[in-house]
Amino acid sequence: MNALDYLQFVLAPQVVNGLALGVAVVLVALGLTIIFGMLDVINMSHGEFYAIGAYAALALGAAGISFWFLLVLVPVLMVPLGMAAERLLIRPVFDSRDRHVTTLLVTFGLALVVEDLLKVAFGPNTQRPPTPIPGATELAGIIVPNYRLFLIVVGAAIVSGVAYVVYRTRLGAMVRAAAFDRNMAASLGVPVALVYAGTFAFGVALAGLAGVLLAPIYSVFPTMGRDFILLAFTVVIVGGMGSIWGAVVAGLLLTQVQALASLVISPVWTDPIVFGTMVAFLVFRPQGLFGRLGHA
């Protein structure tokens, strides 16, 4: 195989696959990084909210509801769920001395409960909804499934929309002000408690939307949240815990490292490389690539 064939038939498909996986990880990490940057809460149940979104899409799709309507319906249904979780679990322990440890344990317990409930409700077996956009497209000699192209485009639109709201609107200014100094923001008339609850619910809704979008590719099973959340946390840490653009850059870079490294080493070593990168950032640059939401 000459260099041109290797580039077209081996390297380029891996780059495209890495890009699709990167967008998927960024979609999951986006809500996670917003919740951490705003509330300073490590939400260990974020992966389970992602799984709830996927199962909701599966169940509602089986009932005859269109996939395109589910892209709107499921995130809307996730909002009251997120509001309830914030009000009942996060807010009572938010002002405790060991907030990070307490909220981590509370959300980890919630994750375990939700995972078992999903097993009881839907069974342990893997399920896969039909692909909404079948077929494939040839781009410069590379065969790319149409739905993955759709995922890349829609993922980019979602990230751009969220970034616009956070960095270019009055609502986003209130969110960033409360993230930087909640007492100062409250003194200026910002309803901090409502902003916190809304931000947590928004992060949960993004996780549910990611579940709807990724279910046709990665299938649906009770532990799917646990599998994705490890990589999502790595992305959040490397990008900067609370930085939207940091999550985007880190997600795309780390998944490209995974995809390209698998060409030269055994795939079993790609995850240790990614997690090793996270450890290196924690040691040498703990603020990540872009820092915190309230400081960006």
Order of alpha helices (4+ residues) and beta strands (2+ residues): alpha-alpha-alpha-alpha-alpha-alpha-beta-beta-alpha-alpha-alpha-alpha-alpha-alpha-alpha
